[in-house]
Amino acid sequence: MEASPKENFTSEQIRDIVITMLLAASDSISIAMNFVIFMLANFPKVQEKVLEELLEIYGTETIKSVPIKYDDLQKMHYLDRVIKETMRIFPVVPIIGRQAKEDLKIGEVILPKGTNIFIPIIKMHRNEKYWPNPLMFDPDRFLPERIKSQSYYYIPFSDGPRNCIGMKYAMMCMKVVLATLARTFVFKVNKSVKIDEIKLKFSTTISTEKPLKVKLEKRYFQ
């Protein structure tokens, strides 16, 4: 199947794309949010910054009195960076595959047409060549002035014409749910964990060998 920016989609194709986006996104979004919630619990100062940002947007109003609106999502810059940094360290899909449509030369190596190519996203995301101190959780890596030179090495949703069609939808969903939870609960862990101590399992998606346990406490504003 060839991608074409000029392709006109039929109503049936649009329907299928929407169904794919909604159904396929549910698992991926839940996996990503599990890791984000754990990172917030594991790094309390990061959680505090997320809350500070939400307080600037909503004050101490409750979810019921001031629900989240679409325009609010555009103001959640720090939460956006937290999500992206989490997905750098824990990409939901750790490996993707592509097939060369023509002979491809990379350096001195020529990959013949039809070659199956596997891209280990998680290896790229944790490569010190591209990311200094790759296992340090630093959402500010994704400040506009810092990520500009590294954007080619960050592909949690894949890249190119065959990237994830639900990318923007997934980011919006995660912001809505995470902002709602962060305004309602405090995330805590019994003991902080180093990222390199989190043992992972790989299949189509990423998971941990042992559950990441987080305690939720009701958040009260003074």
PEHUBEL-V840529 format. One record per pair of residues at least 4 apart in sequence whose C-alpha atoms are under 8 Angstrom apart, sorted by the first residue. I is the first residue (numbers start at 1). J is the second residue. Records with the same first field share a line. If there is no record, write none. Layout:
I=J / J
This chain:
3=7 / 161 / 162
9=13 / 14
10=14
11=15
12=16
13=17
14=18
15=19
16=20
17=21
18=22
19=23
20=24 / 25
21=25 / 165 / 166
22=26 / 166
23=27
24=28
25=29 / 166 / 170
26=30
27=31
28=32 / 92 / 205
29=33 / 170 / 173 / 174
30=34
31=35 / 92 / 206 / 207
32=36 / 86 / 87 / 90 / 91 / 92
33=37 / 174 / 178
34=38
35=39 / 86 / 90
36=40 / 82 / 83 / 86
37=41 / 178 / 187 / 214
38=42 / 187 / 189 / 212 / 213 / 214
39=43 / 86
40=44 / 46 / 47 / 187
41=47 / 186 / 187 / 188 / 189 / 214
42=188 / 189 / 191 / 192 / 193
43=47 / 192
44=48 / 188
45=49
46=50
47=51
48=52
49=53 / 78
50=54 / 78 / 79 / 182
51=55 / 182 / 183
52=56
53=57 / 76 / 78
54=58 / 59 / 76 / 179 / 183
55=59 / 60
57=72 / 75
58=66
60=221
61=65 / 66
62=66 / 67 / 183 / 184
63=67 / 68 / 180 / 183 / 184
68=72 / 73 / 176 / 180
69=73
70=74
71=75
72=76
73=172 / 175 / 176
76=80 / 175
77=81
78=82 / 139
79=83 / 175
80=84 / 171 / 175
81=85 / 139 / 140 / 141 / 142 / 143
82=86 / 138 / 139
83=87
84=88 / 139 / 142
85=89 / 137 / 138 / 139 / 141 / 142
86=90 / 91 / 137
87=91 / 92 / 156
88=122 / 125 / 126 / 154 / 156
89=122 / 125 / 126 / 134 / 135
90=94 / 122 / 206
91=121 / 122 / 156 / 206
92=156 / 205 / 206
93=121 / 156 / 157 / 204 / 205 / 206
94=120 / 121 / 122 / 202 / 204 / 205 / 206
95=118 / 119 / 120 / 121 / 122 / 204
96=118 / 119 / 120 / 121 / 158
97=116 / 117 / 118 / 119
98=116 / 117 / 118
99=113 / 114 / 115 / 116 / 117
100=104 / 111 / 112 / 113 / 114 / 115 / 116 / 117
101=113 / 114
102=112 / 113 / 114
103=110 / 111 / 112 / 113
104=110 / 111 / 112 / 113
105=109 / 110 / 111
106=110 / 111
111=115
120=124
121=125 / 155 / 156
122=126
123=127
124=130 / 153 / 154
125=130 / 131 / 134 / 153 / 154
126=131 / 134 / 135
127=131 / 134
128=132 / 133 / 134
130=150 / 153
135=195 / 196
136=195
139=143
140=146
141=146 / 147
142=146 / 147
143=147
144=148
146=150
147=151
150=154
151=155
155=159
157=163 / 164 / 167
158=162 / 163 / 164
159=163 / 164
166=170
167=171
168=172
169=173
170=174
171=175
172=176
173=177
174=178
175=179
176=180
177=181
178=182
179=183
180=184
181=185
182=186 / 187
183=219
184=218 / 219
185=216 / 217 / 218 / 219
186=216 / 217 / 218 / 219
187=214 / 215 / 216 / 217
188=214 / 215 / 216 / 217
189=213 / 214 / 215
190=214 / 215
193=197 / 198
194=198
198=208
199=208 / 209 / 210
200=206 / 207 / 208 / 209
201=206 / 207 / 208 / 209
202=206 / 207
208=212
